[in-house]
Amino acid sequence: MKNIVVFASGSGSNFQAIIDFIENGHIDAQISGLIASRPNIGAIDRAYKYNIPHFVLATDQSGAGLSDILIKKLNEWKPDLIVLAGFLKKIPSEVIEEYRNKIINIHPSLLPKFGGKGFYGINVHKAVIEAGEQESGCTVHYVNEQYDKGDIIKQKKVPVLEGDTPESLAQKVLKEEHKLLPNVIAEILNNN
Ligand code: GRF
């Protein structure tokens, strides 16, 4: 059985999609831990509900302190794959080095468009609409030292329709994220 560690900063609906995928028997894996970037987020409630160990980072934790604590938890939870599912803190380079090509991220746009610093959450969808794009979507990619710049693994397109708002687009994209992310996880884990 493979181990997955999920990192989250928000409601954790992508975390839930992975939980459901495993519960439905699509991958022989378990989520051995959740790293939450802050307290009182939906993802932590989900970890409690499914008895998944979790660790909450201090909001001001960064630099060497952050990488030490992450590496300690990861050594404990032994991930075959680390999944950033809406995680807003930068992953320290020591962690990326240690888990090279074993960290993936889901981003709510068709990278390389609308990626990088400042492009997170609703900001991404606002920018897509303001730019008059006719399609958007989501991307799963490997994580390297630069924000949203690692190799792209898979994307799913979503049409941007007349009358779409950032909120309606976010909803449509999120629905696709919930399918794309677990499927990519299964492909990676089944090939290793
Ligand atoms: C998703 O749109 C994800 O792509 C982005 O943050 C959002 C997380 O949502 N990086 P959730 O916490 O999984 O519900």
py3Dmol code that shows the C-alpha trace and the ligand (Angstrom):
import py3Dmol

protein = """\
ATOM      1  CA  MET A   1       0.000   0.000   0.000  1.00  0.00           C
ATOM      2  CA  LYS A   2       1.256   3.451  -0.957  1.00  0.00           C
ATOM      3  CA  ASN A   3       1.344   6.456   1.367  1.00  0.00           C
ATOM      4  CA  ILE A   4       0.087   9.874   0.346  1.00  0.00           C
ATOM      5  CA  VAL A   5       0.654  13.033   2.370  1.00  0.00           C
ATOM      6  CA  VAL A   6      -1.646  15.955   1.572  1.00  0.00           C
ATOM      7  CA  PHE A   7      -0.849  19.630   2.234  1.00  0.00           C
ATOM      8  CA  ALA A   8      -3.824  22.021   2.418  1.00  0.00           C
ATOM      9  CA  SER A   9      -4.707  25.586   3.409  1.00  0.00           C
ATOM     10  CA  GLY A  10      -8.449  25.731   2.804  1.00  0.00           C
ATOM     11  CA  SER A  11     -11.724  23.888   2.802  1.00  0.00           C
ATOM     12  CA  GLY A  12     -10.002  20.737   1.612  1.00  0.00           C
ATOM     13  CA  SER A  13     -12.480  19.740  -1.074  1.00  0.00           C
ATOM     14  CA  ASN A  14      -9.598  18.341  -3.134  1.00  0.00           C
ATOM     15  CA  PHE A  15      -8.397  16.473  -0.036  1.00  0.00           C
ATOM     16  CA  GLN A  16     -11.925  15.046   0.208  1.00  0.00           C
ATOM     17  CA  ALA A  17     -11.836  14.001  -3.459  1.00  0.00           C
ATOM     18  CA  ILE A  18      -8.665  11.985  -2.742  1.00  0.00           C
ATOM     19  CA  ILE A  19     -10.232  10.438   0.380  1.00  0.00           C
ATOM     20  CA  ASP A  20     -13.313   9.416  -1.645  1.00  0.00           C
ATOM     21  CA  PHE A  21     -11.202   7.995  -4.464  1.00  0.00           C
ATOM     22  CA  ILE A  22      -9.328   5.789  -2.002  1.00  0.00           C
ATOM     23  CA  GLU A  23     -12.510   4.788  -0.135  1.00  0.00           C
ATOM     24  CA  ASN A  24     -14.052   3.742  -3.450  1.00  0.00           C
ATOM     25  CA  GLY A  25     -11.146   1.373  -4.018  1.00  0.00           C
ATOM     26  CA  HIS A  26      -9.580   3.094  -7.021  1.00  0.00           C
ATOM     27  CA  ILE A  27      -6.069   3.161  -5.541  1.00  0.00           C
ATOM     28  CA  ASP A  28      -4.316   0.909  -3.066  1.00  0.00           C
ATOM     29  CA  ALA A  29      -3.163   3.802  -0.910  1.00  0.00           C
ATOM     30  CA  GLN A  30      -3.760   5.553   2.349  1.00  0.00           C
ATOM     31  CA  ILE A  31      -3.391   9.186   3.354  1.00  0.00           C
ATOM     32  CA  SER A  32      -0.775   8.867   6.062  1.00  0.00           C
ATOM     33  CA  GLY A  33      -0.991  12.518   7.088  1.00  0.00           C
ATOM     34  CA  LEU A  34      -2.266  16.022   6.427  1.00  0.00           C
ATOM     35  CA  ILE A  35      -0.157  19.156   6.783  1.00  0.00           C
ATOM     36  CA  ALA A  36      -2.361  22.211   7.375  1.00  0.00           C
ATOM     37  CA  SER A  37      -0.804  25.624   6.858  1.00  0.00           C
ATOM     38  CA  ARG A  38      -3.057  27.178   9.502  1.00  0.00           C
ATOM     39  CA  PRO A  39      -5.582  26.242  12.173  1.00  0.00           C
ATOM     40  CA  ASN A  40      -9.378  26.214  11.773  1.00  0.00           C
ATOM     41  CA  ILE A  41      -9.576  25.160   8.155  1.00  0.00           C
ATOM     42  CA  GLY A  42     -12.069  22.720   6.659  1.00  0.00           C
ATOM     43  CA  ALA A  43      -9.312  20.294   5.709  1.00  0.00           C
ATOM     44  CA  ILE A  44      -8.565  19.679   9.412  1.00  0.00           C
ATOM     45  CA  ASP A  45     -12.226  18.822  10.125  1.00  0.00           C
ATOM     46  CA  ARG A  46     -12.042  16.274   7.323  1.00  0.00           C
ATOM     47  CA  ALA A  47      -8.837  14.783   8.781  1.00  0.00           C
ATOM     48  CA  TYR A  48     -10.626  14.313  12.139  1.00  0.00           C
ATOM     49  CA  LYS A  49     -13.650  12.776  10.444  1.00  0.00           C
ATOM     50  CA  TYR A  50     -11.542  10.165   8.625  1.00  0.00           C
ATOM     51  CA  ASN A  51      -8.995   9.606  11.415  1.00  0.00           C
ATOM     52  CA  ILE A  52      -6.128  10.916   9.344  1.00  0.00           C
ATOM     53  CA  PRO A  53      -3.173  12.201  11.400  1.00  0.00           C
ATOM     54  CA  HIS A  54      -2.609  15.898  10.898  1.00  0.00           C
ATOM     55  CA  PHE A  55      -0.139  18.587  11.806  1.00  0.00           C
ATOM     56  CA  VAL A  56      -0.885  22.310  11.889  1.00  0.00           C
ATOM     57  CA  LEU A  57       1.936  24.705  11.042  1.00  0.00           C
ATOM     58  CA  ALA A  58       2.319  27.952  12.942  1.00  0.00           C
ATOM     59  CA  THR A  59       1.191  30.782  10.655  1.00  0.00           C
ATOM     60  CA  ASP A  60       4.539  32.564  10.904  1.00  0.00           C
ATOM     61  CA  GLN A  61       6.614  29.410  10.405  1.00  0.00           C
ATOM     62  CA  SER A  62       9.107  29.792   7.566  1.00  0.00           C
ATOM     63  CA  GLY A  63      12.729  29.240   6.610  1.00  0.00           C
ATOM     64  CA  ALA A  64      14.845  26.579   8.320  1.00  0.00           C
ATOM     65  CA  GLY A  65      12.256  26.049  11.060  1.00  0.00           C
ATOM     66  CA  LEU A  66       9.620  25.206   8.487  1.00  0.00           C
ATOM     67  CA  SER A  67      11.777  22.797   6.521  1.00  0.00           C
ATOM     68  CA  ASP A  68      12.930  20.999   9.699  1.00  0.00           C
ATOM     69  CA  ILE A  69       9.405  20.451  10.915  1.00  0.00           C
ATOM     70  CA  LEU A  70       8.152  19.340   7.492  1.00  0.00           C
ATOM     71  CA  ILE A  71      11.011  16.885   7.004  1.00  0.00           C
ATOM     72  CA  LYS A  72      10.405  15.480  10.494  1.00  0.00           C
ATOM     73  CA  LYS A  73       6.691  14.885   9.788  1.00  0.00           C
ATOM     74  CA  LEU A  74       7.403  13.493   6.328  1.00  0.00           C
ATOM     75  CA  ASN A  75       9.983  11.045   7.716  1.00  0.00           C
ATOM     76  CA  GLU A  76       7.272   9.876  10.079  1.00  0.00           C
ATOM     77  CA  TRP A  77       4.541   9.568   7.433  1.00  0.00           C
ATOM     78  CA  LYS A  78       6.801   8.150   4.679  1.00  0.00           C
ATOM     79  CA  PRO A  79       5.017   9.476   1.614  1.00  0.00           C
ATOM     80  CA  ASP A  80       5.366   7.843  -1.795  1.00  0.00           C
ATOM     81  CA  LEU A  81       3.680  11.002  -3.058  1.00  0.00           C
ATOM     82  CA  ILE A  82       3.087  14.467  -1.575  1.00  0.00           C
ATOM     83  CA  VAL A  83       0.024  16.276  -2.886  1.00  0.00           C
ATOM     84  CA  LEU A  84      -0.384  20.028  -2.520  1.00  0.00           C
ATOM     85  CA  ALA A  85      -4.146  20.496  -2.615  1.00  0.00           C
ATOM     86  CA  GLY A  86      -4.689  24.224  -2.232  1.00  0.00           C
ATOM     87  CA  PHE A  87      -1.577  24.813  -0.114  1.00  0.00           C
ATOM     88  CA  LEU A  88      -0.565  28.467   0.061  1.00  0.00           C
ATOM     89  CA  LYS A  89       2.824  28.367   1.765  1.00  0.00           C
ATOM     90  CA  LYS A  90       5.998  28.063  -0.274  1.00  0.00           C
ATOM     91  CA  ILE A  91       7.605  24.640   0.073  1.00  0.00           C
ATOM     92  CA  PRO A  92      11.186  25.050   1.326  1.00  0.00           C
ATOM     93  CA  SER A  93      13.853  24.005  -1.158  1.00  0.00           C
ATOM     94  CA  GLU A  94      15.272  21.416   1.303  1.00  0.00           C
ATOM     95  CA  VAL A  95      11.932  19.585   1.170  1.00  0.00           C
ATOM     96  CA  ILE A  96      11.785  19.777  -2.626  1.00  0.00           C
ATOM     97  CA  GLU A  97      15.355  18.443  -2.808  1.00  0.00           C
ATOM     98  CA  GLU A  98      14.544  15.543  -0.473  1.00  0.00           C
ATOM     99  CA  TYR A  99      11.342  14.623  -2.344  1.00  0.00           C
ATOM    100  CA  ARG A 100      12.319  15.573  -5.903  1.00  0.00           C
ATOM    101  CA  ASN A 101       9.611  14.465  -8.395  1.00  0.00           C
ATOM    102  CA  LYS A 102       7.458  13.204  -5.566  1.00  0.00           C
ATOM    103  CA  ILE A 103       5.542  16.435  -4.959  1.00  0.00           C
ATOM    104  CA  ILE A 104       2.611  17.459  -7.138  1.00  0.00           C
ATOM    105  CA  ASN A 105       0.336  20.486  -7.054  1.00  0.00           C
ATOM    106  CA  ILE A 106      -3.117  21.283  -8.422  1.00  0.00           C
ATOM    107  CA  HIS A 107      -3.515  24.767  -9.879  1.00  0.00           C
ATOM    108  CA  PRO A 108      -6.826  26.240 -11.087  1.00  0.00           C
ATOM    109  CA  SER A 109      -5.686  27.496 -14.509  1.00  0.00           C
ATOM    110  CA  LEU A 110      -4.147  26.186 -17.693  1.00  0.00           C
ATOM    111  CA  LEU A 111      -0.508  26.722 -16.747  1.00  0.00           C
ATOM    112  CA  PRO A 112       1.766  28.364 -17.776  1.00  0.00           C
ATOM    113  CA  LYS A 113      -1.038  30.928 -18.052  1.00  0.00           C
ATOM    114  CA  PHE A 114      -2.178  32.581 -14.819  1.00  0.00           C
ATOM    115  CA  GLY A 115       0.433  30.983 -12.575  1.00  0.00           C
ATOM    116  CA  GLY A 116       3.102  32.289 -10.234  1.00  0.00           C
ATOM    117  CA  LYS A 117       3.061  34.644  -7.301  1.00  0.00           C
ATOM    118  CA  GLY A 118      -0.311  36.243  -6.576  1.00  0.00           C
ATOM    119  CA  PHE A 119      -2.239  33.788  -8.752  1.00  0.00           C
ATOM    120  CA  TYR A 120      -4.191  31.804  -6.183  1.00  0.00           C
ATOM    121  CA  GLY A 121      -7.834  31.289  -5.331  1.00  0.00           C
ATOM    122  CA  ILE A 122     -10.362  33.650  -6.865  1.00  0.00           C
ATOM    123  CA  ASN A 123      -7.574  35.947  -8.187  1.00  0.00           C
ATOM    124  CA  VAL A 124      -6.811  33.379 -10.857  1.00  0.00           C
ATOM    125  CA  HIS A 125     -10.379  33.277 -12.151  1.00  0.00           C
ATOM    126  CA  LYS A 126     -10.732  37.079 -12.020  1.00  0.00           C
ATOM    127  CA  ALA A 127      -7.610  37.422 -14.161  1.00  0.00           C
ATOM    128  CA  VAL A 128      -8.843  34.808 -16.647  1.00  0.00           C
ATOM    129  CA  ILE A 129     -12.157  36.656 -17.113  1.00  0.00           C
ATOM    130  CA  GLU A 130     -10.507  40.069 -17.312  1.00  0.00           C
ATOM    131  CA  ALA A 131      -8.159  38.772 -20.001  1.00  0.00           C
ATOM    132  CA  GLY A 132     -11.164  37.650 -22.063  1.00  0.00           C
ATOM    133  CA  GLU A 133      -9.988  34.040 -22.260  1.00  0.00           C
ATOM    134  CA  GLN A 134     -12.345  31.597 -23.939  1.00  0.00           C
ATOM    135  CA  GLU A 135     -11.104  28.651 -21.975  1.00  0.00           C
ATOM    136  CA  SER A 136      -9.592  27.953 -18.622  1.00  0.00           C
ATOM    137  CA  GLY A 137      -9.148  24.786 -16.593  1.00  0.00           C
ATOM    138  CA  CYS A 138      -6.844  23.106 -14.138  1.00  0.00           C
ATOM    139  CA  THR A 139      -3.328  21.727 -14.153  1.00  0.00           C
ATOM    140  CA  VAL A 140      -1.536  19.103 -12.120  1.00  0.00           C
ATOM    141  CA  HIS A 141       2.221  19.592 -12.170  1.00  0.00           C
ATOM    142  CA  TYR A 142       5.366  18.567 -10.363  1.00  0.00           C
ATOM    143  CA  VAL A 143       6.632  21.058  -7.807  1.00  0.00           C
ATOM    144  CA  ASN A 144      10.064  22.575  -8.190  1.00  0.00           C
ATOM    145  CA  GLU A 145      11.718  25.625  -6.635  1.00  0.00           C
ATOM    146  CA  GLN A 146       9.682  28.096  -8.716  1.00  0.00           C
ATOM    147  CA  TYR A 147       5.988  28.728  -8.079  1.00  0.00           C
ATOM    148  CA  ASP A 148       3.782  26.864 -10.605  1.00  0.00           C
ATOM    149  CA  LYS A 149       6.712  26.229 -12.943  1.00  0.00           C
ATOM    150  CA  GLY A 150       7.359  22.489 -12.539  1.00  0.00           C
ATOM    151  CA  ASP A 151       6.669  20.009 -15.351  1.00  0.00           C
ATOM    152  CA  ILE A 152       3.023  19.730 -16.285  1.00  0.00           C
ATOM    153  CA  ILE A 153       1.542  16.259 -15.819  1.00  0.00           C
ATOM    154  CA  LYS A 154      -2.044  16.721 -16.986  1.00  0.00           C
ATOM    155  CA  GLN A 155      -4.591  19.456 -17.673  1.00  0.00           C
ATOM    156  CA  LYS A 156      -8.352  19.606 -18.084  1.00  0.00           C
ATOM    157  CA  LYS A 157      -9.965  22.435 -20.034  1.00  0.00           C
ATOM    158  CA  VAL A 158     -13.181  24.202 -19.115  1.00  0.00           C
ATOM    159  CA  PRO A 159     -14.928  26.651 -21.472  1.00  0.00           C
ATOM    160  CA  VAL A 160     -15.357  30.230 -20.282  1.00  0.00           C
ATOM    161  CA  LEU A 161     -18.879  31.197 -21.288  1.00  0.00           C
ATOM    162  CA  GLU A 162     -20.464  34.575 -21.775  1.00  0.00           C
ATOM    163  CA  GLY A 163     -21.845  35.645 -18.397  1.00  0.00           C
ATOM    164  CA  ASP A 164     -19.344  33.581 -16.406  1.00  0.00           C
ATOM    165  CA  THR A 165     -18.158  35.333 -13.253  1.00  0.00           C
ATOM    166  CA  PRO A 166     -14.955  34.522 -11.349  1.00  0.00           C
ATOM    167  CA  GLU A 167     -17.142  32.620  -8.897  1.00  0.00           C
ATOM    168  CA  SER A 168     -19.012  30.561 -11.509  1.00  0.00           C
ATOM    169  CA  LEU A 169     -15.756  29.775 -13.293  1.00  0.00           C
ATOM    170  CA  ALA A 170     -14.115  28.772  -9.992  1.00  0.00           C
ATOM    171  CA  GLN A 171     -16.969  26.326  -9.367  1.00  0.00           C
ATOM    172  CA  LYS A 172     -16.687  24.730 -12.797  1.00  0.00           C
ATOM    173  CA  VAL A 173     -12.908  24.431 -12.539  1.00  0.00           C
ATOM    174  CA  LEU A 174     -13.058  23.014  -9.000  1.00  0.00           C
ATOM    175  CA  LYS A 175     -15.431  20.294 -10.189  1.00  0.00           C
ATOM    176  CA  GLU A 176     -12.822  19.231 -12.737  1.00  0.00           C
ATOM    177  CA  GLU A 177     -10.010  19.462 -10.158  1.00  0.00           C
ATOM    178  CA  HIS A 178     -11.842  16.867  -8.075  1.00  0.00           C
ATOM    179  CA  LYS A 179     -11.651  14.413 -10.994  1.00  0.00           C
ATOM    180  CA  LEU A 180      -8.239  15.305 -12.410  1.00  0.00           C
ATOM    181  CA  LEU A 181      -6.234  15.210  -9.175  1.00  0.00           C
ATOM    182  CA  PRO A 182      -7.206  11.713  -7.944  1.00  0.00           C
ATOM    183  CA  ASN A 183      -6.760  10.299 -11.444  1.00  0.00           C
ATOM    184  CA  VAL A 184      -3.258  11.717 -11.752  1.00  0.00           C
ATOM    185  CA  ILE A 185      -2.407  10.373  -8.286  1.00  0.00           C
ATOM    186  CA  ALA A 186      -3.582   6.918  -9.352  1.00  0.00           C
ATOM    187  CA  GLU A 187      -1.537   7.069 -12.567  1.00  0.00           C
ATOM    188  CA  ILE A 188       1.617   8.072 -10.701  1.00  0.00           C
ATOM    189  CA  LEU A 189       1.253   5.543  -7.904  1.00  0.00           C
ATOM    190  CA  ASN A 190       0.318   2.702 -10.237  1.00  0.00           C
ATOM    191  CA  ASN A 191       3.371   3.369 -12.395  1.00  0.00           C
ATOM    192  CA  ASN A 192       5.840   3.290  -9.516  1.00  0.00           C
TER     193      ASN A 192
END
"""
ligand_1 = """\
14
GRF
C -8.356 24.856 -5.528
O -8.899 25.695 -6.496
C -6.929 24.560 -5.886
O -6.695 24.437 -7.240
C -6.269 25.785 -5.378
O -6.920 26.069 -4.154
C -8.237 25.543 -4.199
C -8.361 24.606 -3.029
O -9.641 24.246 -2.760
N -4.849 25.656 -5.371
P -9.910 23.129 -1.669
O -9.299 23.571 -0.357
O -9.357 21.822 -2.146
O -11.412 23.099 -1.550
"""
view = py3Dmol.view(width=600, height=400)
view.addModel(protein, "pdb")
view.setStyle({"model": 0}, {"cartoon": {"style": "trace"}})
view.addModel(ligand_1, "xyz")
view.setStyle({"model": 1}, {"stick": {}})
view.zoomTo()
view.show()
